[in-house]
Amino acid sequence: MDRHPLTPGGNTLAILDTCVLLPSRLSDVLFDLMLEGLYFAYWTGDVEAEFLRNWPHVHPNAAKSGAKRLKAFQRATNNGHLIAGYDDTAYMSRVPARVHDNDRHLIAAALVMLNGLDEEDDPALHKIMIVSDNTKHLAVADTRKLGIEVIKAGAFLDRLFCAAPSRTSQAIAKSLSDLTKPPYSKAELVAALQLHGAKAAAEGLENIGE
């Protein structure tokens, strides 16, 4: 069995944008998929700052819990998540001109990781992805030419589900079982996955136990 089903024989390295970390149910699932070993999750210091800045607006009823949530993300990766050096001119200068100014750090961070793959025996076995629902600001076609794939969260979940349905379903079922305060129903999580465009993953969850 390939550890990372999207990259047989290699690693799937996914940079998570702020917009996919802020929705609680989506980020629950993304991290349980990572903990299942389906991919490696990374992000930048800019993402962390943006997350803390926007958390109170997205979750006004839990405005003070953003820092606690971010620490949980960091623990999940054993603090191996943070990409450094992306603000160097060598990387920033290669970011496509069409990328929105506020999102240039994501492409530059992916270029840092791409540069690191040169040390691998077979760089082509590995894949670097940016998981973001803000694709219109990330010049998807231009970024693809650099060897970096930009993908929406729902499509990312569905691709993992199609490549490894059993492991993905197991991870999503764990997300559901962990949601006890307050309890969260399977139907509610299915609806949340559908809301984020993960139709195949939602269907897989719906069929669990049937």
GIJO-V935682 format. One record per residue. N is the residue number from 1. SS is DSSP state (helix for helix, strand for strand, loop for the rest). PHI is phi in whole degrees, -180 to 180 (NA if undefined). NEAR is the number of other C-alpha atoms within 8 Angstrom. Layout:
N/SS/PHI/NEAR + N/SS/PHI/NEAR
This chain:
1/loop/NA/2 + 2/loop/-74/7 + 3/loop/-61/9 + 4/loop/-108/13 + 5/loop/-65/10 + 6/loop/-81/8 + 7/loop/-138/12 + 8/loop/-52/10 + 9/loop/85/8 + 10/loop/-138/9 + 11/loop/-114/13 + 12/strand/-104/14 + 13/strand/-109/12 + 14/strand/-113/12 + 15/strand/-92/13 + 16/strand/-96/12 + 17/loop/-80/12 + 18/helix/-55/11 + 19/helix/-67/9 + 20/helix/-100/13 + 21/helix/-89/11 + 22/loop/-69/11 + 23/loop/-70/9 + 24/helix/-61/7 + 25/helix/-68/8 + 26/helix/-64/12 + 27/helix/-69/11 + 28/helix/-54/9 + 29/helix/-67/11 + 30/helix/-58/9 + 31/helix/-76/10 + 32/helix/-69/12 + 33/helix/-67/13 + 34/helix/-65/11 + 35/helix/-66/9 + 36/loop/-72/9 + 37/loop/91/9 + 38/loop/-84/13 + 39/loop/-167/11 + 40/strand/-105/10 + 41/strand/-105/11 + 42/strand/-139/12 + 43/strand/-163/13 + 44/loop/-118/13 + 45/helix/-62/8 + 46/helix/-64/7 + 47/helix/-63/10 + 48/helix/-62/11 + 49/helix/-64/8 + 50/helix/-67/9 + 51/helix/-61/12 + 52/helix/-66/11 + 53/helix/-70/7 + 54/helix/-95/9 + 55/helix/-53/12 + 56/helix/-62/13 + 57/helix/-78/7 + 58/helix/-82/8 + 59/loop/-126/8 + 60/helix/-62/8 + 61/helix/-81/5 + 62/helix/-137/8 + 63/helix/-60/10 + 64/helix/-92/6 + 65/helix/-95/7 + 66/helix/-61/12 + 67/helix/-64/8 + 68/helix/-65/7 + 69/helix/-64/8 + 70/helix/-63/10 + 71/helix/-64/8 + 72/helix/-65/8 + 73/helix/-61/9 + 74/helix/-62/11 + 75/helix/-63/8 + 76/helix/-61/9 + 77/loop/-98/9 + 78/loop/55/7 + 79/loop/59/8 + 80/loop/-103/7 + 81/loop/-94/11 + 82/strand/-86/9 + 83/loop/-93/12 + 84/loop/-116/6 + 85/loop/85/7 + 86/loop/-73/12 + 87/loop/-84/8 + 88/loop/-65/7 + 89/helix/-58/6 + 90/helix/-59/6 + 91/helix/-97/13 + 92/helix/-60/12 + 93/loop/-70/6 + 94/loop/-95/7 + 95/loop/-69/11 + 96/loop/-55/8 + 97/loop/-61/4 + 98/loop/-78/8 + 99/loop/-71/11 + 100/loop/-61/8 + 101/helix/-53/5 + 102/helix/-72/5 + 103/helix/-115/10 + 104/helix/-61/12 + 105/helix/-61/12 + 106/helix/-67/12 + 107/helix/-68/11 + 108/helix/-62/14 + 109/helix/-64/14 + 110/helix/-64/13 + 111/helix/-67/11 + 112/helix/-59/12 + 113/helix/-69/10 + 114/helix/-63/10 + 115/helix/-61/7 + 116/helix/-65/8 + 117/helix/-68/9 + 118/helix/-62/8 + 119/helix/-83/6 + 120/loop/-78/7 + 121/loop/-64/5 + 122/loop/-138/6 + 123/helix/-56/9 + 124/helix/-66/5 + 125/helix/-74/10 + 126/loop/-104/12 + 127/strand/-133/11 + 128/strand/-110/14 + 129/strand/-128/13 + 130/strand/-112/14 + 131/strand/-95/14 + 132/loop/-153/14 + 133/loop/-90/9 + 134/loop/-102/8 + 135/helix/-65/11 + 136/helix/-65/6 + 137/helix/-94/9 + 138/loop/-112/14 + 139/loop/45/11 + 140/helix/-52/10 + 141/helix/-67/6 + 142/helix/-66/9 + 143/helix/-69/15 + 144/helix/-61/10 + 145/loop/-66/7 + 146/loop/-83/6 + 147/loop/94/8 + 148/strand/-122/13 + 149/strand/-98/10 + 150/strand/-102/13 + 151/strand/-141/12 + 152/loop/-72/11 + 153/helix/-59/13 + 154/helix/-61/11 + 155/helix/-66/10 + 156/helix/-64/11 + 157/helix/-62/11 + 158/helix/-67/12 + 159/helix/-67/9 + 160/helix/-64/13 + 161/helix/-62/15 + 162/helix/-67/8 + 163/helix/-81/8 + 164/loop/-146/9 + 165/helix/-60/10 + 166/helix/-68/7 + 167/helix/-67/9 + 168/helix/-66/14 + 169/helix/-61/13 + 170/helix/-62/8 + 171/helix/-67/13 + 172/helix/-69/12 + 173/helix/-63/9 + 174/helix/-65/9 + 175/helix/-55/11 + 176/helix/-66/11 + 177/helix/-68/7 + 178/helix/-78/6 + 179/loop/-86/9 + 180/strand/-116/7 + 181/loop/-129/4 + 182/loop/-82/5 + 183/strand/-60/6 + 184/loop/-128/9 + 185/loop/-82/7 + 186/helix/-61/9 + 187/helix/-61/7 + 188/helix/-67/8 + 189/helix/-70/12 + 190/helix/-57/12 + 191/helix/-64/9 + 192/helix/-66/10 + 193/helix/-65/14 + 194/helix/-63/10 + 195/helix/-58/7 + 196/loop/-92/9 + 197/loop/86/9 + 198/loop/-92/15 + 199/helix/-69/10 + 200/helix/-68/9 + 201/helix/-65/13 + 202/helix/-63/13 + 203/helix/-65/9 + 204/helix/-63/11 + 205/helix/-66/12 + 206/helix/-61/9 + 207/loop/-87/7 + 208/loop/-64/7 + 209/loop/85/3 + 210/loop/-97/3
